[in-house]
Amino acid sequence: MSNYTIFILRGWRDRQQTHFRLENPHTGEIHLFNSLGALTRFLEQIFGEDSSADHKSGDHHAKK
C-alpha cells in the first residue's frame, strides 16, 4: 500500500438509515456502507495498524 489513498466519499440518508459510498478514483473501486460504523471499521482496516485485516463486513459491499 502506498503512503496515501484518495477516496471520494458520498453520504445520504433515506427514511431508515444513512448510506455511504467510498470510491477510489484511480482504480474505480467502489465500497458501499449501510452505516457510519461500517465505514469507520473499513477505514480503520485500511489505515490502522493492521492493514492486512480482512475487509469483509455484513453491511459493506465492494464493486468495480
C-alpha positions in Angstrom: 0.0 0.0 0.0 1.3 3.5 -0.8 1.7 6.2 1.8 -1.7 7.7 0.9 -5.0 6.8 -0.7 -7.6 9.1 -2.3 -11.3 8.4 -1.8 -14.4 10.3 -2.9 -17.0 10.0 -0.1 -20.7 10.4 -0.7 -23.3 10.2 2.0 -27.1 10.3 2.1 -30.0 9.4 4.3 -33.2 7.7 3.5 -36.1 7.3 6.0 -34.5 4.5 7.9 -30.7 4.8 7.7 -27.6 6.6 6.5 -25.6 5.2 3.5 -22.1 5.9 2.3 -20.3 5.4 -1.0 -16.5 5.4 -1.0 -14.8 5.5 -4.4 -11.1 5.2 -5.3 -10.9 7.5 -8.4 -7.6 5.9 -9.5 -8.9 2.3 -9.6 -12.7 2.8 -9.9 -13.3 0.5 -6.9 -16.4 1.4 -5.0 -17.3 0.4 -1.5 -20.9 0.8 -0.2 -21.8 1.0 3.5 -25.1 1.0 5.3 -23.8 2.6 8.5 -21.2 5.0 9.8 -19.8 2.3 11.9 -19.2 0.1 8.9 -17.4 2.9 7.1 -15.3 3.6 10.1 -14.3 0.0 10.5 -13.3 -0.2 6.9 -11.2 2.9 7.2 -9.6 1.6 10.3 -8.7 -1.6 8.5 -7.2 0.4 5.6 -5.3 3.0 7.7 -5.0 1.3 11.1 -2.0 -0.6 12.5 -3.1 -3.9 11.0 -3.7 -3.1 7.3 -3.7 -6.8 6.4 -7.0 -7.4 8.2 -10.0 -8.9 6.4 -12.2 -6.2 4.8 -15.4 -8.1 5.0 -18.5 -6.8 6.8 -22.2 -7.6 6.6 -23.1 -4.0 5.9 -20.2 -3.3 3.4 -20.1 -4.2 -0.2 -17.3 -3.6 -2.8 -17.8 -3.4 -6.5 -15.8 -2.3 -9.6 
